[in-house]
C-alpha cells in the first residue's frame, strides 16, 4: 500500500482515537473529510426501509439542520437510493456511481433535492458488523474531485470513526483481546509503514506467498476487506502502533 495513503490514515485515526465523546469523534471525522471537500456527514444505523422510527438509529448527525429537516419532512429515508445500496453492498461507493436510470422517481427526487442543499457529490461507507444490523457512514459536499487513491483513506477512517462511536456509546466492549499472532502483527506493522508484500518478504526473509497468506489470515481475523481496513482495525485493537 502507498506510504502516503497509510500516513494519511494514521494521521486521521490518531485524531479520532483521542476523542472522549461521540461529538468529538464526529468533529474529528468532519475535519478529516473536509480535506477532501466534504462538509456534511452522518453516522447511522440502517433499519428496514419502512421503519417509521429510523431517526432512533442515528448515532452522530453532521447533516445541516436544513437538509435534515427537509429529509425528514419529505420521508426521503423510505426512498433513499444511497441507504438502499448501503444495505446491499459492503464496499464504499460515491453517490455518482449509482445508476440513475434504474432509480424510481422518488429516489431521483432524493438525489436532486440533495444537490439543492449543496450536496453535489457524496460517499457512503456501508458497515455490516457481526451481531449488528447494517449501518453507514456517509459524507457529502459541493463538487468533489478526488483521485482514486483517496477512497481507501475515506473508507478506513469512516469505519474507524463508526467503531469508536460504538465503543463510546457502549454498543461494543471497549477492550478486545489480541487475535493476531506475533508474525501477523509484525507484517501488519510493516504494512502500516507503507511496505508491500514483496518488500516485507525481503525484510523478513520469507516468501511473498507466505506474506500474502498471513495477510489473508489477518483480513479474516479482523473481519476487514483490504489492507487499509486492516491497518485501521489493527490500530483500533492496539494490535499495532502508530
C-alpha positions in Angstrom: 0.0 0.0 0.0 1.2 3.5 -0.8 3.1 5.1 2.1 1.3 8.4 1.7 -2.1 6.7 2.0 -1.0 4.9 5.2 0.3 8.2 6.6 -2.9 10.0 5.9 -4.9 7.1 7.5 -2.7 7.1 10.6 -2.9 10.9 11.0 -6.7 10.9 10.8 -7.2 7.9 13.1 -4.9 9.4 15.7 -7.1 12.4 16.0 -10.3 10.3 16.3 -8.6 7.9 18.8 -8.1 10.8 21.3 -11.9 11.6 21.2 -13.7 11.2 24.5 -17.2 11.6 23.2 -19.2 10.8 20.1 -19.5 14.5 19.4 -15.7 14.7 19.4 -15.5 11.7 17.0 -17.8 13.5 14.7 -15.7 16.6 14.8 -12.5 14.7 14.1 -14.2 12.9 11.2 -15.5 16.1 9.7 -12.1 17.7 9.9 -10.6 14.8 8.0 -13.4 14.7 5.4 -13.2 18.4 4.9 -9.7 17.9 3.4 -11.5 16.1 0.5 -14.3 18.6 0.1 -17.0 17.0 2.2 -18.8 19.4 4.5 -21.5 17.2 6.0 -21.5 13.7 7.4 -23.7 11.2 9.2 -23.2 8.0 11.2 -26.3 6.0 11.4 -27.9 2.5 11.6 -30.0 1.4 8.6 -33.3 0.0 9.8 -35.7 -1.5 7.3 -36.9 1.0 4.6 -40.4 1.1 6.1 -39.3 1.7 9.7 -41.1 4.9 10.8 -38.6 5.3 13.7 -35.4 5.3 11.6 -34.3 8.5 13.4 -33.6 6.5 16.5 -30.6 4.7 14.9 -28.7 7.9 14.1 -25.5 7.9 16.2 -23.9 11.1 15.0 -25.7 13.8 13.0 -23.5 16.0 11.0 -26.0 17.0 8.4 -27.1 20.6 8.1 -30.3 21.4 10.0 -32.0 22.5 6.8 -31.3 19.2 5.0 -32.1 17.1 8.0 -35.5 18.9 8.3 -36.2 18.5 4.6 -35.1 14.9 4.5 -37.4 14.1 7.4 -40.4 16.1 6.3 -40.4 14.5 2.8 -39.9 11.0 4.1 -36.8 10.6 2.0 -35.4 7.8 4.1 -38.0 5.4 2.7 -36.8 6.1 -0.9 -33.1 7.0 -0.4 -31.1 5.1 -3.1 -27.9 5.5 -1.0 -29.5 3.8 2.0 -30.8 1.0 -0.2 -27.4 0.4 -1.8 -25.6 0.5 1.5 -27.9 -2.3 2.8 -26.9 -4.4 -0.2 -23.2 -3.8 -0.6 -20.1 -4.0 1.6 -17.8 -1.6 -0.2 -17.7 2.2 -0.2 -19.1 4.0 -3.2 -19.6 7.5 -4.4 -23.1 8.8 -5.0 -22.2 9.5 -8.6 -21.6 5.7 -9.1 -25.3 4.9 -8.6 -27.2 4.2 -11.8 -29.8 6.9 -12.0 -31.5 5.3 -15.0 -32.6 2.5 -12.7 -33.8 4.7 -9.9 -37.5 5.1 -9.0 -38.9 8.7 -9.3 -38.9 9.2 -5.6 -35.2 8.0 -5.4 -34.3 10.5 -8.1 -36.1 13.2 -6.1 -33.9 12.5 -3.0 -30.7 12.9 -5.1 -31.9 16.0 -6.8 -33.0 17.7 -3.6 -29.7 16.8 -2.0 -28.0 18.8 -4.8 -30.2 21.8 -4.0 -28.8 21.7 -0.5 -25.2 21.9 -1.7 -24.5 18.1 -1.7 -23.5 17.6 -5.3 -21.3 14.5 -4.5 -21.2 12.1 -1.6 -19.7 8.9 -0.4 -21.2 6.1 1.5 -19.2 3.6 3.6 -21.6 0.7 4.5 -20.9 -1.1 7.8 -22.0 -4.8 8.1 -20.7 -5.8 11.5 -21.4 -9.1 13.2 -24.4 -9.1 15.7 -25.5 -5.6 14.4 -27.9 -4.5 11.7 -26.5 -2.6 8.7 -25.1 0.9 9.2 -23.5 3.6 7.1 -21.1 6.5 7.4 -21.9 8.9 4.7 -20.5 12.3 3.7 -21.3 14.9 1.1 -20.4 18.3 -0.2 -20.2 20.5 -3.2 -18.2 19.4 -6.2 -15.6 17.0 -5.0 -12.8 15.9 -7.4 -11.0 13.1 -5.8 -8.2 10.7 -7.1 -9.0 7.0 -6.8 -6.4 6.7 -4.0 -8.5 8.7 -1.6 -11.4 6.2 -1.4 -9.4 3.7 0.8 -8.5 6.5 3.1 -12.0 7.8 3.5 -13.4 4.2 3.9 -10.8 3.3 6.6 -11.3 6.5 8.6 -15.1 6.3 8.4 -15.1 2.7 9.6 -12.8 3.6 12.4 -15.0 6.5 13.5 -18.1 4.3 13.5 -16.4 1.7 15.7 -15.1 4.4 18.0 -18.6 5.8 18.5 -19.9 2.3 19.2 -17.2 1.9 21.9 -18.0 5.3 23.5 -21.7 4.6 23.4 -21.0 1.2 24.9 -22.6 -0.7 22.0 -19.5 -2.9 22.0 -16.9 -3.8 24.6 -14.1 -1.4 24.9 -11.4 -4.0 25.4 -10.7 -6.7 22.9 -8.1 -9.4 23.3 -5.4 -9.6 20.6 -6.3 -12.0 17.9 -3.2 -11.8 15.7 -0.1 -13.9 16.1 3.2 -12.1 16.7 4.2 -12.7 13.0 0.9 -11.4 11.8 1.3 -8.3 13.9 4.8 -7.8 12.6 3.6 -8.0 9.0 0.7 -5.6 9.7 3.0 -3.2 11.3 5.2 -3.2 8.1 2.0 -2.7 6.0 1.2 0.4 8.2 4.7 1.7 7.4 3.8 1.6 3.7 5.6 -1.6 2.7 4.2 -4.0 0.1 4.2 -7.8 0.2 7.4 -8.1 -1.8 9.2 -5.6 0.5 8.1 -7.4 3.6 9.2 -10.8 2.2 12.7 -9.4 1.7 12.8 -7.8 5.1 11.6 -10.9 7.0 13.4 -13.3 4.7 10.3 -15.3 3.8 8.5 -15.9 0.6 5.9 -13.5 -0.9 3.4 -16.3 -0.8 3.9 -16.6 2.9 3.4 -12.9 3.4 0.2 -13.0 1.3 -1.1 -16.0 3.3 -0.5 -14.1 6.5 -2.3 -11.0 5.1 -5.3 -13.2 4.1 -5.4 -14.5 7.7 -5.2 -11.0 9.1 -8.1 -9.8 7.0 -10.2 -12.8 8.1 -9.4 -12.4 11.8 -10.0 -8.6 11.8 -13.1 -9.0 9.6 -11.9 -6.4 7.0 -11.8 -6.4 3.3 -8.5 -4.7 2.4 -5.1 -3.5 3.7 -6.4 0.0 4.7 -9.2 -1.5 6.8 -6.7 -4.0 8.3 -4.4 -1.2 9.4 -7.3 0.9 10.8 -8.7 -2.1 12.7 -5.3 -3.2 13.9 -4.7 0.3 15.4 -8.1 0.3 17.0 -7.5 -3.1 18.6 -4.0 -2.0 19.6 -2.5 -4.9 17.7 -0.1 -2.4 16.1 1.1 1.1 17.0 1.1 4.3 15.0 
